[in-house]
Amino acid sequence: MRMVFLDSCVVIEASEQSRKGARLRARFAELASVELAISPLVRLESLVRPIRDRDTERLAVRQSLLDRCVQLPIDDAMYALATHIRARHGLSTADSVHVATASRHGCDEFWTDDRQLLRAAPGFVIDVFGEA
């Protein structure tokens, strides 16, 4: 089964009532044979704003989307790889951890719209918004 890692921006946008969000949700529904994956860091980044804003409705929608994904653990090996990714590509710490986690767990694709990530790992990192 193919596994696709979702960047935080994808989770956030997919939970919004926008045209992009609707297209992403439709795309998720079409991918019945694809396992959607996140990390604990994606969960953290996705839930901060609705918690801070006390937006219980948005929090519930995001939590529901996150709960449909397999959560990939982050261990010391991922942090070691993230260190090298950050040093080589100048990515943020969080983005380096995301890429390391997705690649170490064997994800087939990493969906985002982050231009820096797209340049750092072409072919693996997919501009899902450009395709959605």
Backbone as JSON, one array per atom type, in Angstrom:
{
  "sequence": "MRMVFLDSCVVIEASEQSRKGARLRARFAELASVELAISPLVRLESLVRPIRDRDTERLAVRQSLLDRCVQLPIDDAMYALATHIRARHGLSTADSVHVATASRHGCDEFWTDDRQLLRAAPGFVIDVFGEA",
  "N": [[0.85, -1.18, 0.0], [0.55, 2.19, -0.84], [2.03, 4.98, 0.86], [1.41, 8.2, 2.0], [2.81, 11.09, 3.24], [1.54, 13.75, 5.08], [2.09, 17.14, 5.15], [1.95, 19.71, 7.65], [0.65, 22.01, 6.66], [-1.02, 20.94, 4.72], [-2.82, 19.37, 6.17], [-4.0, 21.4, 7.68], [-5.13, 23.07, 5.66], [-6.87, 21.22, 4.42], [-8.78, 20.94, 6.34], [-10.2, 23.22, 6.28], [-12.96, 25.31, 5.23], [-12.78, 25.88, 2.33], [-12.1, 26.37, -1.19], [-9.72, 25.07, -1.94], [-9.46, 23.38, 0.27], [-11.74, 21.75, -0.03], [-11.11, 20.49, -2.45], [-8.83, 19.05, -1.68], [-9.93, 17.31, 0.26], [-11.63, 15.83, -1.39], [-9.73, 14.62, -2.98], [-8.41, 13.03, -1.07], [-10.49, 11.24, -0.53], [-10.62, 9.88, -2.94], [-8.38, 8.33, -2.82], [-8.41, 5.62, -1.82], [-6.77, 3.4, -1.6], [-4.49, 4.34, -0.5], [-2.43, 5.06, 2.23], [-2.67, 7.59, 4.55], [-0.34, 9.58, 6.24], [1.0, 11.02, 9.23], [2.99, 12.84, 11.63], [3.78, 13.12, 15.16], [4.62, 15.75, 15.36], [3.36, 17.04, 13.21], [0.74, 16.81, 14.1], [0.9, 18.46, 16.41], [1.57, 21.0, 15.22], [-0.71, 21.41, 13.67], [-2.83, 21.65, 15.46], [-2.42, 23.77, 17.2], [-3.36, 26.47, 16.63], [-6.3, 26.34, 16.58], [-6.67, 25.56, 19.25], [-5.47, 27.66, 20.67], [-7.12, 29.74, 19.8], [-9.46, 28.94, 20.9], [-11.31, 27.6, 19.35], [-13.49, 25.41, 19.07], [-14.96, 23.99, 17.17], [-13.36, 24.03, 14.79], [-11.13, 22.76, 15.88], [-12.18, 20.19, 16.4], [-12.73, 19.31, 13.78], [-10.15, 19.27, 12.63], [-8.92, 17.45, 14.38], [-10.39, 15.15, 13.82], [-9.64, 14.66, 11.14], [-6.86, 14.24, 11.5], [-6.98, 11.95, 13.1], [-7.73, 10.05, 11.27], [-5.44, 9.4, 10.01], [-2.39, 7.5, 9.89], [-0.17, 7.63, 12.56], [3.16, 8.31, 12.55], [5.92, 7.39, 14.46], [8.51, 9.43, 15.95], [11.87, 9.03, 16.28], [15.22, 8.79, 17.73], [16.87, 8.23, 15.51], [15.57, 9.51, 13.43], [15.86, 12.17, 14.19], [18.64, 12.38, 13.97], [18.97, 12.03, 11.19], [17.46, 14.23, 10.37], [19.07, 16.29, 11.27], [21.19, 16.2, 9.44], [19.81, 16.69, 7.06], [18.86, 19.27, 7.56], [21.32, 20.65, 7.76], [22.35, 20.28, 5.17], [20.38, 21.31, 3.42], [19.31, 23.61, 4.48], [16.8, 23.75, 5.64], [14.09, 24.45, 7.93], [14.11, 23.42, 11.39], [11.76, 21.98, 12.07], [10.72, 21.31, 9.49], [12.82, 19.73, 8.56], [12.68, 17.58, 10.34], [10.15, 16.59, 9.64], [10.62, 15.7, 6.94], [12.65, 13.81, 7.37], [11.31, 11.95, 9.02], [9.22, 11.07, 7.35], [10.71, 9.94, 5.24], [12.3, 7.95, 6.52], [10.34, 6.22, 7.41], [9.48, 5.13, 5.11], [7.65, 6.42, 3.4], [5.94, 7.07, 0.36], [5.42, 9.47, -0.87], [5.54, 12.99, -0.07], [3.39, 15.35, 0.85], [2.91, 18.78, 0.31], [3.03, 22.41, 0.17], [5.2, 23.87, 0.4], [7.74, 25.68, -0.85], [10.52, 25.6, -0.36], [10.88, 23.05, 0.69], [10.1, 21.6, -1.55], [12.22, 22.14, -3.3], [14.3, 20.97, -1.89], [13.85, 18.21, -1.84], [13.13, 17.05, -4.5], [10.74, 15.22, -6.42], [10.2, 13.37, -4.35], [8.93, 15.08, -2.56], [5.86, 16.54, -3.05], [4.0, 19.04, -4.7], [1.1, 19.41, -3.63], [-0.97, 21.24, -3.69], [-0.62, 22.55, -6.06], [-1.32, 20.51, -7.69], [-3.79, 19.82, -6.79]],
  "CA": [[0.0, 0.0, 0.0], [1.27, 3.46, -0.87], [1.86, 5.82, 2.04], [1.64, 9.61, 1.71], [2.98, 11.91, 4.43], [0.89, 15.05, 4.95], [2.68, 18.26, 5.86], [0.97, 20.42, 8.47], [-0.15, 22.93, 5.84], [-2.02, 20.15, 4.01], [-3.84, 19.04, 7.17], [-4.7, 22.64, 8.02], [-5.97, 23.49, 4.53], [-7.92, 20.22, 4.19], [-9.82, 21.09, 7.36], [-10.85, 24.52, 6.11], [-14.08, 25.38, 4.29], [-12.29, 26.66, 1.2], [-12.06, 25.59, -2.43], [-8.56, 24.18, -1.82], [-9.79, 22.36, 1.26], [-12.69, 20.81, -0.63], [-10.39, 19.68, -3.45], [-7.98, 18.11, -0.96], [-10.77, 16.27, 0.85], [-12.06, 14.97, -2.49], [-8.56, 13.82, -3.38], [-8.24, 12.01, -0.03], [-11.54, 10.24, -0.71], [-10.28, 9.09, -4.14], [-7.18, 7.55, -2.56], [-8.79, 4.57, -0.88], [-5.67, 2.44, -1.44], [-3.32, 5.07, 0.0], [-2.44, 5.34, 3.66], [-2.24, 8.95, 4.86], [0.51, 9.53, 7.42], [1.43, 12.25, 9.9], [3.85, 12.61, 12.79], [3.32, 13.91, 16.31], [4.91, 17.16, 15.09], [2.27, 17.53, 12.36], [-0.41, 16.96, 15.0], [1.14, 19.66, 17.21], [1.47, 22.21, 14.4], [-2.07, 21.55, 13.16], [-3.83, 21.91, 16.5], [-2.09, 24.94, 18.03], [-4.21, 27.64, 16.43], [-7.67, 26.21, 17.11], [-6.63, 25.52, 20.71], [-5.19, 29.03, 21.12], [-8.3, 30.56, 19.51], [-10.62, 28.31, 21.55], [-12.23, 27.3, 18.26], [-13.77, 23.97, 19.29], [-15.43, 23.38, 15.92], [-12.18, 23.81, 13.95], [-10.33, 21.76, 16.57], [-12.81, 18.88, 16.18], [-12.55, 18.94, 12.37], [-8.74, 18.9, 12.45], [-8.65, 16.23, 15.14], [-11.0, 14.06, 13.06], [-8.76, 14.4, 9.99], [-5.62, 13.66, 12.03], [-7.26, 10.61, 13.61], [-7.86, 9.14, 10.13], [-4.09, 9.15, 9.5], [-1.48, 6.73, 10.73], [0.83, 8.52, 13.16], [4.49, 7.72, 12.52], [6.73, 7.87, 15.59], [9.78, 10.1, 15.7], [12.86, 8.52, 17.23], [16.55, 9.41, 17.63], [17.41, 8.08, 14.15], [14.96, 10.55, 12.6], [16.51, 13.44, 14.55], [19.98, 12.35, 13.38], [18.8, 12.3, 9.76], [16.97, 15.61, 10.25], [20.23, 17.16, 11.45], [21.91, 16.22, 8.17], [18.94, 17.35, 6.08], [18.89, 20.71, 7.88], [22.65, 21.17, 7.42], [22.55, 20.27, 3.71], [19.37, 22.02, 2.63], [18.9, 24.85, 5.13], [15.4, 23.73, 6.04], [13.83, 24.68, 9.35], [14.18, 22.2, 12.18], [10.5, 21.24, 11.93], [10.64, 20.72, 8.15], [13.82, 18.66, 8.5], [12.13, 16.44, 11.08], [9.07, 16.05, 8.81], [11.19, 14.96, 5.81], [13.36, 12.64, 7.91], [10.31, 11.0, 9.5], [8.55, 10.48, 6.18], [11.61, 9.09, 4.45], [12.7, 6.79, 7.32], [9.21, 5.3, 7.52], [9.19, 4.58, 3.79], [6.56, 7.06, 2.68], [6.17, 7.18, -1.08], [5.35, 10.89, -1.22], [5.39, 13.97, 1.0], [2.54, 16.39, 0.26], [3.08, 20.1, 0.89], [3.15, 23.47, -0.82], [6.38, 24.6, 0.85], [8.69, 25.76, -1.96], [11.85, 25.19, 0.08], [10.84, 21.59, 0.75], [10.05, 21.1, -2.93], [13.58, 22.23, -3.85], [15.2, 20.09, -1.13], [13.61, 16.79, -2.11], [12.26, 16.92, -5.68], [10.32, 13.85, -6.71], [9.62, 12.83, -3.12], [8.03, 16.12, -2.07], [4.89, 16.85, -4.1], [3.18, 20.24, -4.5], [-0.26, 18.9, -3.71], [-1.88, 22.33, -4.01], [-0.48, 22.77, -7.5], [-1.98, 19.39, -8.34], [-5.16, 19.6, -6.26]],
  "C": [[0.89, 1.24, 0.0], [1.0, 4.24, 0.41], [2.28, 7.24, 1.69], [1.7, 10.37, 3.03], [2.36, 13.28, 4.16], [1.63, 16.09, 5.79], [1.57, 18.97, 6.64], [0.07, 21.33, 7.65], [-1.25, 22.19, 5.08], [-3.16, 19.79, 4.97], [-4.67, 20.28, 7.48], [-5.64, 23.05, 6.89], [-7.12, 22.52, 4.28], [-9.06, 20.34, 5.2], [-10.59, 22.4, 7.24], [-12.0, 24.42, 5.09], [-13.69, 26.34, 3.16], [-12.3, 25.77, -0.04], [-10.89, 24.61, -2.41], [-8.85, 23.04, -0.86], [-10.73, 21.31, 0.7], [-12.0, 19.91, -1.65], [-9.48, 18.66, -2.77], [-8.8, 16.98, -0.36], [-11.28, 15.31, -0.22], [-10.92, 14.07, -2.95], [-8.29, 12.72, -2.35], [-9.25, 10.88, -0.25], [-11.26, 9.33, -1.91], [-9.14, 8.12, -3.88], [-7.44, 6.44, -1.54], [-7.64, 3.6, -0.62], [-4.39, 3.11, -0.94], [-3.49, 5.33, 1.49], [-1.9, 6.75, 3.87], [-1.51, 8.93, 6.19], [0.84, 10.93, 7.92], [2.45, 11.85, 10.97], [3.26, 13.36, 13.97], [3.57, 15.41, 16.11], [3.85, 17.78, 14.19], [1.03, 17.75, 13.22], [-0.27, 18.24, 15.83], [0.91, 20.93, 16.39], [0.04, 22.46, 13.93], [-3.09, 21.97, 14.2], [-3.59, 23.18, 17.31], [-3.09, 26.08, 17.86], [-5.64, 27.45, 16.92], [-7.7, 26.13, 18.64], [-6.43, 26.94, 21.25], [-6.42, 29.92, 20.95], [-9.58, 30.06, 20.19], [-11.73, 28.01, 20.54], [-12.51, 25.79, 18.29], [-14.24, 23.27, 18.01], [-14.24, 23.06, 15.0], [-11.27, 22.74, 14.56], [-10.88, 20.35, 16.31], [-12.61, 18.4, 14.74], [-11.1, 18.49, 12.13], [-8.41, 17.6, 13.17], [-9.2, 15.02, 14.4], [-10.13, 13.68, 11.85], [-7.47, 13.72, 10.45], [-5.83, 12.22, 12.5], [-7.45, 9.59, 12.49], [-6.5, 8.74, 9.56], [-3.33, 8.23, 10.44], [-0.43, 7.7, 11.27], [2.16, 7.78, 13.24], [5.31, 8.25, 13.68], [8.01, 8.54, 15.12], [10.76, 9.6, 16.75], [14.21, 9.2, 16.99], [17.14, 9.33, 16.23], [16.83, 9.15, 13.22], [15.58, 11.91, 12.91], [17.93, 13.5, 13.98], [19.91, 12.65, 11.89], [18.36, 13.74, 9.54], [18.12, 16.6, 10.41], [20.99, 17.3, 10.14], [21.1, 16.92, 7.08], [18.98, 18.86, 6.3], [20.21, 21.34, 7.48], [22.83, 21.28, 5.9], [21.62, 21.2, 2.96], [18.88, 23.32, 3.26], [17.43, 24.91, 5.5], [15.27, 24.07, 7.52], [13.96, 23.35, 10.08], [12.93, 21.36, 11.98], [10.41, 20.57, 10.56], [11.64, 19.59, 7.98], [13.33, 17.41, 9.21], [11.0, 15.79, 10.27], [9.64, 15.18, 7.68], [11.89, 13.7, 6.29], [12.37, 11.56, 8.34], [9.63, 10.3, 8.33], [9.47, 9.54, 5.43], [12.01, 7.83, 5.23], [11.58, 5.76, 7.47], [8.77, 4.77, 6.16], [8.0, 5.18, 3.07], [6.93, 7.21, 1.21], [6.18, 8.63, -1.55], [5.19, 11.72, 0.05], [4.62, 15.13, 0.38], [2.68, 17.69, 1.04], [2.85, 21.15, -0.18], [4.35, 24.35, -0.49], [7.45, 24.54, -0.24], [10.09, 25.29, -1.57], [11.93, 23.66, 0.19], [10.83, 20.98, -0.65], [11.44, 21.11, -3.58], [14.52, 21.24, -3.18], [15.05, 18.63, -1.5], [12.69, 16.61, -3.32], [11.96, 15.45, -5.98], [9.65, 13.18, -5.52], [8.58, 13.8, -2.57], [7.17, 16.58, -3.24], [4.13, 18.11, -3.72], [1.72, 19.84, -4.7], [-1.25, 20.01, -4.05], [-1.8, 22.68, -5.49], [-1.18, 21.7, -8.3], [-3.43, 19.23, -7.93], [-6.2, 20.32, -7.09]]
}
